[in-house]
C-alpha cells in the first residue's frame, strides 16, 4: 500500500538551530516526493520536489530509496519557518498521498 | 494569473442533508482534484477531474460525486451527510501533462455537519 509517515506531530527548535523533519514512505515503484508547507492562515503550497533537487528558503530534502525516506532539512531555522509541513507522494496516478504533517515551531 | 478560489469558505449542514462545494481552477490549468482534510490529518484524495470526466478516485463512497465544467471549474457534491464528513475540503488545480506536478491549492471550504 502507498503510505507516507511523518512520525513527529510537533517539532520545536530555537532560531539558528538545525531542523530535520522526518518523512518515510511506502511505495513499490519509483515515487515522486514533495514537501508542502502551510503557513498560518495561508493555503497549502509546494515547498520543494525531489525531482528538481532544488533548495527553497534554505530547505533541502534527499530521497533515500534504501531507507524509503525523504527528510526535510535546514541548517539554521528562522522564526518565519514556523508552519505546518506535509510530506507527499505521487505514485503514478496523478494523486497526492499526504502524511499527517509536522508542526514546526521556531522560538526566538 | 488568478489562483484557485473555493466557495463557500465555511458551511454548516445537518446530518442527512446534501452539500455542493465549488472550485474555480487557476488560469491555464485543466485538471481539478479534491481532497478532504480532517482535523489533525493530512489531506486525503477524493477524486480528480480532467476533460469533464472523473480521472481517478480515492477511497470515498459514491455519495461523494463531482463535476467539471467546460471552463475547468468544478463542484464537489456530498449526499446524505454524516458527522464524519466534517472536514476542510481542498481543491487543487493543475495542468495535466506528463511530469508536471504543479498543483495549486485553494484555501478550502470548512464543512461542519451537526
Interface residues (C-beta under 8 A of the other chain):
Chain A: X4 X6 X32 X34 X43 X44 X45 X46 X49 X51 X86 X88 X90 X93 X94 X95 X96 X97 X98 X99 X100 X101
Chain B: X4 X31 X33 X35 X40 X41 X42 X43 X44 X45 X48 X55 X56 X58 X90 X92 X96 X99 X101 X102 X103 X105 X106 X107 X108
